[in-house]
Amino acid sequence: MMMSFIIVGIALPVLALSAGIILRPHKPSPEKRITYESGVDPTGDSWVKYNVRYYLFALLFVIFDVEAVFLYPWASSYDVLRSEIGLFILAEMFIFVFFLILGLIYAWKKRVLEWN
């Protein structure tokens, strides 16, 4: 059973990507090869250096966004879980939030959140 899931999981993307390659039109031209910038002809160098802090802020956003994704279902079913499991469910979530706060404190101490 597990092997069939693996085969289907590999076969579906391969088939979909292969069908896209076979079915799509392929008519390259110089106009199609230039970079599209909102209808304006591109000028200058295409290599732009970004500050690494953008990536750090994005990473922190993703971490706390994932935290919200995990906290919402837990909070919406807290009463049911508490009646079935007890207060252990509350301790689990405190541990989860504790590690996230620990990561935030680490980022704060490393001055990742400061923009100079």
MARMARFI-9238 format. One line per 8 residues: number of its first residue (from 1); their letters; for each residue x, y, z of C-alpha. Coordinates in nm, 2 decimals. Layout:
<recs>
NUM	a	X/Y/Z | ...
</recs>
This chain:
<recs>
1	mmmsfiiv	0.00/0.00/0.00 | 0.28/0.24/0.09 | 0.47/0.16/-0.22 | 0.16/0.25/-0.44 | 0.14/0.59/-0.26 | 0.51/0.65/-0.34 | 0.47/0.55/-0.70 | 0.16/0.77/-0.75
9	gialpvla	0.33/1.06/-0.56 | 0.62/1.05/-0.80 | 0.43/0.97/-1.12 | 0.17/1.25/-1.09 | 0.41/1.54/-1.09 | 0.63/1.38/-1.36 | 0.32/1.32/-1.58 | 0.19/1.67/-1.52
17	lsagiilr	0.52/1.84/-1.60 | 0.58/1.62/-1.90 | 0.23/1.70/-2.04 | 0.31/2.07/-1.99 | 0.63/2.04/-2.19 | 0.46/1.85/-2.47 | 0.14/2.06/-2.49 | 0.27/2.41/-2.46
25	phkpspek	0.36/2.62/-2.76 | 0.73/2.69/-2.81 | 0.80/2.98/-3.04 | 1.10/3.17/-2.89 | 1.17/3.52/-3.02 | 1.40/3.81/-2.90 | 1.10/4.00/-2.76 | 1.00/3.70/-2.55
33	rityesgv	1.35/3.66/-2.40 | 1.37/4.01/-2.25 | 1.28/4.07/-1.89 | 0.93/4.19/-1.83 | 0.90/4.50/-1.61 | 0.54/4.61/-1.60 | 0.53/4.69/-1.98 | 0.84/4.91/-1.97
41	dptgdswv	1.16/4.81/-2.16 | 1.42/4.71/-1.91 | 1.73/4.93/-1.87 | 2.05/4.89/-1.68 | 2.19/4.59/-1.50 | 1.96/4.32/-1.40 | 2.17/4.22/-1.10 | 2.04/4.40/-0.79
49	kynvryyl	2.19/4.36/-0.45 | 1.94/4.33/-0.16 | 2.01/4.38/0.20 | 2.03/4.05/0.38 | 1.80/4.19/0.65 | 1.50/4.15/0.41 | 1.55/3.78/0.42 | 1.59/3.77/0.80
57	fallfvif	1.27/3.97/0.84 | 1.10/3.73/0.60 | 1.22/3.43/0.78 | 1.10/3.57/1.12 | 0.76/3.64/0.96 | 0.73/3.29/0.83 | 0.82/3.14/1.17 | 0.56/3.34/1.35
65	dveavfly	0.31/3.29/1.07 | 0.35/2.91/1.11 | 0.30/2.97/1.48 | -0.03/3.12/1.42 | -0.13/2.83/1.19 | -0.05/2.59/1.47 | -0.22/2.80/1.74 | -0.55/2.86/1.57
73	pwassydv	-0.67/2.50/1.55 | -0.55/2.43/1.90 | -0.73/2.73/2.04 | -1.05/2.65/1.85 | -1.06/2.30/1.99 | -0.92/2.37/2.33 | -1.23/2.29/2.53 | -1.27/1.95/2.36
81	lrseiglf	-0.91/1.86/2.40 | -0.90/1.97/2.77 | -1.20/1.75/2.85 | -1.04/1.45/2.68 | -0.67/1.50/2.76 | -0.67/1.73/3.05 | -0.44/2.02/3.13 | -0.15/1.84/2.96
89	ilaemfif	-0.27/2.00/2.63 | -0.21/2.35/2.78 | 0.14/2.25/2.89 | 0.22/2.13/2.54 | 0.12/2.46/2.39 | 0.32/2.66/2.65 | 0.62/2.46/2.56 | 0.56/2.53/2.19
97	vfflilgl	0.52/2.91/2.25 | 0.82/2.91/2.49 | 1.05/2.78/2.22 | 0.92/3.04/1.97 | 0.97/3.32/2.23 | 1.32/3.18/2.30 | 1.39/3.21/1.93 | 1.26/3.57/1.92
105	iyawkkrv	1.48/3.66/2.22 | 1.78/3.51/2.05 | 1.71/3.71/1.73 | 1.66/4.02/1.95 | 2.00/3.97/2.13 | 2.18/3.91/1.79 | 2.03/4.25/1.68 | 1.86/4.09/1.38
113	lewn	1.55/4.31/1.44 | 1.73/4.64/1.42 | 1.74/4.82/1.09 | 2.04/5.05/1.04
</recs>
